[in-house]
Amino acid sequence: MHSVIVAHLLAERGVRPAIVAGHSLGEYSALVGAQAISFEDGLQLVKLRGELMQQAGNRNPGTMAAILGLKTEQVTAICREAEDAGVVVPANFNSPEQVVISGSITGVHKAMELAKTKGAKRVVELVVQEKFFVACSGVLIVRPFVKQWEL
């Protein structure tokens, strides 16, 4: 949450953002920067998020892979084709020809094989600490733990 510290230092000098935005953990920094939540609440939410992601990963192990050199539509079609092996979906559209996929281990591995046979320049399984399927992350994290969310 170093962004929060920078925002605080800027605010001390009278500089306030007109808008804020963040991605992933940066969303929490943005909320604190916008004064929508306190710094302490932000820390508690980040801690809770980490715990829930760990539990979701334990319950629903998965993996992610980057596919380079195929168009978004091709990767989406490959994911659909690989669904017979397990859950797999596009997760991050980094560029028109670099898409990260996410899903069950078997689904992602099948999609990786298909991507190679369909001409991908490079297919790389990503080393991520929390391996769960991003497409279902909201459902996977929240559904079993709804009672823990007292915000």
Buried (B, 14 or more C-beta within 10 A) or exposed (E): BEBBEEBEEEEEEEEEEEEBEBEEBBBBBBBBBBEEBEBEBBBBBBEBBEEBBBBBBEEBEBBBBBBBBBEBEBBBBBBEBBBEBBBBBBBBEEEEBBBBBBBBBBBBBBBBBBBEEBEBEEBEBBEBEBBBBBBBBEEBBEEBBEEEEEE
